[in-house]
Amino acid sequence: NFEVRRVLVDPGSSVDIMYAHTFETIQLNERNLTPYVGSDLQGFNGTTTKPWGYVEMKWRQLDS
């Protein structure tokens, strides 16, 4: 139950990244993660990283 003022929704992206600070700010922790078993993710600069996991979140839009 958090009020979020801005959200970027990109239906064309294959992955959405949540920074650790954001993850902690909305009071999620490692228990909320489902282990990621896919391949490493590759960035635009060619570096790769292994995700911690993924979390499915429900949200609703309120009219202002």
C-alpha positions as CSV (number, residue, x, y, z in Angstrom):
1,N,0.0,0.0,0.0
2,F,2.1,2.8,-1.3
3,E,1.3,5.9,-3.3
4,V,3.5,6.0,-6.5
5,R,3.5,9.3,-8.4
6,R,5.2,8.2,-11.6
7,V,5.5,4.8,-13.4
8,L,7.2,4.1,-16.7
9,V,5.3,1.3,-18.5
10,D,7.2,0.0,-21.5
11,P,5.3,-2.9,-23.2
12,G,8.1,-3.3,-25.7
13,S,10.8,-4.2,-23.2
14,S,11.8,-7.7,-22.4
15,V,12.8,-6.9,-18.8
16,D,12.0,-4.3,-16.3
17,I,14.8,-3.4,-13.8
18,M,14.1,-2.3,-10.2
19,Y,17.0,-0.8,-8.4
20,A,17.8,-2.2,-4.9
21,H,17.0,1.1,-3.3
22,T,13.5,1.1,-4.8
23,F,13.0,-2.5,-3.9
24,E,13.8,-1.7,-0.2
25,T,11.8,1.5,-0.2
26,I,8.6,-0.4,-1.0
27,Q,9.5,-2.8,1.7
28,L,10.2,-5.8,-0.3
29,N,13.0,-8.3,0.7
30,E,14.5,-11.5,-0.6
31,R,11.5,-13.6,0.6
32,N,9.4,-11.8,-2.0
33,L,11.7,-12.9,-4.9
34,T,11.1,-15.9,-7.1
35,P,14.5,-17.3,-8.2
36,Y,15.5,-16.4,-11.7
37,V,16.6,-19.4,-13.7
38,G,17.1,-17.8,-17.1
39,S,20.3,-16.7,-18.7
40,D,22.3,-13.7,-17.6
41,L,21.0,-10.3,-18.8
42,Q,23.2,-8.3,-21.2
43,G,23.4,-4.5,-21.1
44,F,23.9,-2.1,-23.9
45,N,27.6,-1.8,-23.1
46,G,28.1,-5.6,-23.4
47,T,28.3,-6.3,-19.6
48,T,26.2,-9.1,-18.2
49,T,24.5,-9.5,-14.9
50,K,22.6,-12.2,-13.1
51,P,19.3,-11.0,-11.7
52,W,18.5,-11.7,-8.0
53,G,15.1,-13.0,-9.0
54,Y,11.8,-11.6,-10.0
55,V,8.7,-10.4,-8.2
56,E,5.1,-10.1,-9.6
57,M,3.3,-7.0,-8.3
58,K,-0.3,-6.1,-8.5
59,W,-1.1,-2.4,-9.0
60,R,-4.1,-0.3,-9.8
61,Q,-4.4,3.2,-11.2
62,L,-6.3,5.8,-9.3
63,D,-7.7,8.9,-11.1
64,S,-6.3,12.1,-9.7
